[in-house]
Amino acid sequence: MMKKNTSAICIACGRKNLTKNELGINKKLLGESVENYYCIDCLADYLGVTVEDIMEKIEEFRAEGCVLFE
């Protein structure tokens, strides 16, 4: 089980204390070895999708039982 990474900071906007879901979706969409994270808003911008699109993917992964999400 992944611990909350309270030291994770969005590399685009600098927001601190990213959530487990934010860290998880970065790993799912950018690769498990990712070391730099985006908050949901910046990740959506980076990928050219909406925040709603990302939230839907989080729900899909959670429904599949992925342990990266709360």
GROMACS elastic network, one bead per residue, 0.5 to 0.9 nm:
[ bonds ]
;  ai    aj funct       b0    kb
    1    67     6  0.69912   500
    1    68     6  0.78636   500
    2     5     6  0.84418   500
    2    20     6  0.80243   500
    2    67     6  0.80371   500
    2    68     6  0.69794   500
    3     6     6  0.89918   500
    3    20     6  0.79501   500
    4     7     6  0.87199   500
    4     8     6  0.89439   500
    4    17     6  0.86424   500
    4    18     6  0.84185   500
    4    19     6  0.70359   500
    4    20     6  0.58440   500
    4    23     6  0.88042   500
    5     8     6  0.55458   500
    5    17     6  0.70000   500
    5    18     6  0.71602   500
    5    19     6  0.75983   500
    5    20     6  0.73866   500
    5    23     6  0.81346   500
    6     9     6  0.82327   500
    6    16     6  0.73615   500
    6    18     6  0.65885   500
    6    19     6  0.78915   500
    7    16     6  0.69076   500
    7    17     6  0.59457   500
    7    18     6  0.79077   500
    8    15     6  0.86340   500
    8    16     6  0.62328   500
    8    17     6  0.56915   500
    8    18     6  0.57288   500
    8    19     6  0.86302   500
    8    23     6  0.81558   500
    8    36     6  0.81888   500
    8    37     6  0.70667   500
    9    12     6  0.87388   500
    9    13     6  0.84031   500
    9    14     6  0.56268   500
    9    15     6  0.55620   500
    9    17     6  0.63183   500
    9    18     6  0.63689   500
    9    36     6  0.79969   500
    9    37     6  0.66723   500
    9    38     6  0.74588   500
    9    39     6  0.79376   500
   10    13     6  0.57430   500
   10    15     6  0.52748   500
   10    16     6  0.66293   500
   10    17     6  0.86705   500
   10    18     6  0.73173   500
   10    36     6  0.74239   500
   10    37     6  0.52945   500
   10    39     6  0.53500   500
   10    42     6  0.78057   500
   11    14     6  0.57059   500
   11    15     6  0.81388   500
   11    36     6  0.63111   500
   11    37     6  0.60324   500
   11    38     6  0.58634   500
   11    39     6  0.83159   500
   11    42     6  0.87154   500
   12    15     6  0.83052   500
   12    37     6  0.84911   500
   12    38     6  0.65049   500
   12    39     6  0.81395   500
   12    42     6  0.64116   500
   12    43     6  0.86951   500
   13    38     6  0.81264   500
   13    39     6  0.80461   500
   13    42     6  0.72341   500
   14    38     6  0.87896   500
   14    39     6  0.87855   500
   15    18     6  0.73474   500
   15    38     6  0.87355   500
   15    39     6  0.72045   500
   16    39     6  0.88423   500
   18    21     6  0.81458   500
   18    22     6  0.60393   500
   18    23     6  0.67497   500
   18    37     6  0.84087   500
   18    38     6  0.82725   500
   18    39     6  0.64563   500
   18    40     6  0.89437   500
   19    22     6  0.51050   500
   19    23     6  0.63319   500
   19    24     6  0.84915   500
   19    39     6  0.84103   500
   20    23     6  0.51524   500
   20    24     6  0.59577   500
   20    25     6  0.86043   500
   20    68     6  0.70889   500
   20    69     6  0.62661   500
   20    70     6  0.67812   500
   21    25     6  0.60715   500
   21    26     6  0.85287   500
   21    40     6  0.88845   500
   21    58     6  0.72013   500
   21    68     6  0.69335   500
   21    69     6  0.50183   500
   21    70     6  0.64242   500
   22    25     6  0.53636   500
   22    26     6  0.62994   500
   22    27     6  0.87712   500
   22    37     6  0.80109   500
   22    38     6  0.73735   500
   22    39     6  0.59916   500
   22    40     6  0.60512   500
   22    43     6  0.88990   500
   22    58     6  0.88910   500
   22    69     6  0.85036   500
   23    26     6  0.52506   500
   23    27     6  0.64009   500
   23    28     6  0.88122   500
   23    37     6  0.66599   500
   23    38     6  0.79127   500
   23    39     6  0.81261   500
   23    68     6  0.78903   500
   23    69     6  0.86118   500
   24    27     6  0.51456   500
   24    28     6  0.61986   500
   24    29     6  0.86515   500
   24    32     6  0.88227   500
   24    58     6  0.83224   500
   24    67     6  0.85923   500
   24    69     6  0.59902   500
   25    29     6  0.59408   500
   25    30     6  0.80275   500
   25    40     6  0.84355   500
   25    43     6  0.89786   500
   25    54     6  0.78327   500
   25    57     6  0.80418   500
   25    58     6  0.65606   500
   25    61     6  0.88457   500
   25    68     6  0.78160   500
   25    69     6  0.80147   500
   26    29     6  0.53697   500
   26    30     6  0.54605   500
   26    31     6  0.72114   500
   26    32     6  0.80597   500
   26    34     6  0.73617   500
   26    36     6  0.86618   500
   26    37     6  0.62538   500
   26    38     6  0.69112   500
   26    39     6  0.85890   500
   26    40     6  0.87443   500
   26    43     6  0.76676   500
   27    30     6  0.54304   500
   27    33     6  0.71178   500
   27    34     6  0.61300   500
   27    35     6  0.88987   500
   27    37     6  0.85324   500
   27    68     6  0.84213   500
   28    31     6  0.57162   500
   28    32     6  0.65117   500
   28    61     6  0.88580   500
   28    68     6  0.85087   500
   29    32     6  0.84442   500
   30    33     6  0.82778   500
   30    34     6  0.64921   500
   31    34     6  0.56245   500
   32    35     6  0.86681   500
   34    37     6  0.72875   500
   37    43     6  0.82579   500
   38    41     6  0.77663   500
   38    42     6  0.56239   500
   38    43     6  0.51338   500
   38    44     6  0.88032   500
   38    46     6  0.85619   500
   39    42     6  0.53925   500
   39    43     6  0.59196   500
   39    44     6  0.85321   500
   40    43     6  0.50843   500
   40    44     6  0.61126   500
   40    45     6  0.86266   500
   40    51     6  0.65027   500
   40    54     6  0.73203   500
   40    55     6  0.83406   500
   41    44     6  0.53144   500
   41    45     6  0.63881   500
   41    46     6  0.87153   500
   41    50     6  0.81793   500
   41    51     6  0.60504   500
   42    46     6  0.59801   500
   42    47     6  0.85439   500
   42    51     6  0.88922   500
   43    47     6  0.60850   500
   43    48     6  0.83503   500
   43    49     6  0.84377   500
   43    51     6  0.82183   500
   43    54     6  0.83388   500
   44    47     6  0.52276   500
   44    48     6  0.58572   500
   44    50     6  0.54173   500
   44    51     6  0.54806   500
   44    52     6  0.87253   500
   44    53     6  0.79508   500
   44    54     6  0.67392   500
   45    48     6  0.50408   500
   45    49     6  0.63456   500
   45    50     6  0.73243   500
   45    51     6  0.82963   500
   46    49     6  0.79427   500
   47    50     6  0.86611   500
   49    52     6  0.82532   500
   49    53     6  0.63385   500
   49    54     6  0.75408   500
   50    53     6  0.51078   500
   50    54     6  0.66947   500
   50    55     6  0.87995   500
   51    54     6  0.51650   500
   51    55     6  0.62057   500
   51    56     6  0.86329   500
   52    56     6  0.61048   500
   52    57     6  0.86443   500
   53    56     6  0.51740   500
   53    57     6  0.63884   500
   53    58     6  0.88174   500
   54    57     6  0.50650   500
   54    58     6  0.62708   500
   54    59     6  0.87162   500
   55    58     6  0.50487   500
   55    59     6  0.63234   500
   55    60     6  0.86897   500
   56    59     6  0.50918   500
   56    60     6  0.62055   500
   56    61     6  0.87135   500
   57    61     6  0.61366   500
   57    62     6  0.84405   500
   58    61     6  0.52151   500
   58    62     6  0.60377   500
   58    63     6  0.85119   500
   58    69     6  0.72242   500
   59    62     6  0.50079   500
   59    63     6  0.59986   500
   59    64     6  0.85570   500
   59    69     6  0.86236   500
   60    63     6  0.51093   500
   60    64     6  0.62892   500
   60    65     6  0.88446   500
   61    64     6  0.50316   500
   61    65     6  0.65270   500
   61    66     6  0.55051   500
   61    67     6  0.87021   500
   61    68     6  0.84704   500
   61    69     6  0.75875   500
   62    65     6  0.50953   500
   62    66     6  0.52808   500
   62    67     6  0.74263   500
   62    68     6  0.79712   500
   62    69     6  0.58543   500
   62    70     6  0.74201   500
   63    66     6  0.74468   500
   65    68     6  0.88147   500
   65    69     6  0.84622   500
   66    69     6  0.63306   500
   67    70     6  0.74499   500
